[in-house]
């Protein structure tokens, strides 16, 4: 499956799930130290990266992750943003497949939000970008993340994911309450919230309390939405401490 990326390592399975607009390769910096803890595998979600399937809702993403999780045995599932939702939804619906979950900056109830403000932001992009350096400069602090998500076409550089296919994915979050899934997670949970999160406040701290498996919530000081990029040492320390309690 060309949308599954093997980062290396052996032993305990570790499954990485990326956020909206991303792809598996955005996890590369994290995978470099995670491979000390097991076999690290990432997947390109539907409508992202090299996944040939161009449409899907949460249940579809979770089914795809479940298929890879079965191959990994009983993986620890680490998700950022959209991938965090898919991680806890996988643990809720397939408890036998997941040993533990790490959720990075994703809240369960974003009802009332729409993708409209995203659409305005996307419309401001200077597409096509002229070079990868242009991409990196435009996105500033998240440039190293986004540079992974663009590809060269005849006229310049474009986001690999088709934005029009991403709006329906985000809009599902605006009409769905995912707390019932959180409340079915029976494995340990680490929730890492960005200090400068755009998620509804006060929810992430409640997640390990409302999940039967329990766990821990921490706030990453100074971090924006991509915590593992903004504050990589803090993120690594938190995840390694969590893993050491499991392995």
C-alpha positions, 0 to 999 in steps of 0.5 A: 500500500503506497499510502503506508510509510514505514519509518523503521524500528522493530517490536511494539507497533506505533501508528502515526495519524496526521492532521488535515492537509498533512501526510505521513511524511510530516511525522519524519522528525518525530519518527527519528526518536520514536523508532527507539520504542518500536516499529513506526508506521504512518499512513496517508489518510484519504484525500491526502498524500499518496492515498488514491481514495479521495473521499471519506468521513470519520468512520472511513478514516477509522476503518483504514487505520484499523486495517493498518493497526491489525497488521501492527498487532496492538499499536500505540496510536499517535495522532495530530489534530484530525489524526487525534480524532481518528486515534481516539475513535479507533480506540473507542470502536476497536478497543482490542486493536489499540494499546494507548493513544496520544492526542495532539491538539484536538477537541471533541466538540466543535459543533457550530464551526464551519470551514468558511474561515479556512476557505478565506485563508486558503483563498489568500494563498499565492497558488501556485507557489514558485518554489519550496522555499516560497512555501516555507517562507509563506507558512513561517513557523509551520513552513517545515511542516507544509513543505512536506505537503506540496508537490511540483506540477507544470506551473509550480507548487501545489498542496497535494491534498485537494482543498475542495475535498477537505472542506467536507471532512472539516465540516463534519466536525462542525456538526458532530459531538465526538464525546461519546467516542471519548467516553468509550476509550478504555486504554490510557490516553495522553492529551497534549494541548497547545497553549495557543490552541484554536480549539474550544477551550476547556475540553481537552483537559476533560478528555482523560477524566471522561475516558474510562481508560484515564490518562493525562492532559498537559499544555505545551507552553508557547506551542501553536497547533502543531505542537510536535513542530513548535515545541519539539523537545516538550512534545518528545519529553511528554510522549517519552514519559507516557511511553515509558509508563506503558512499555 
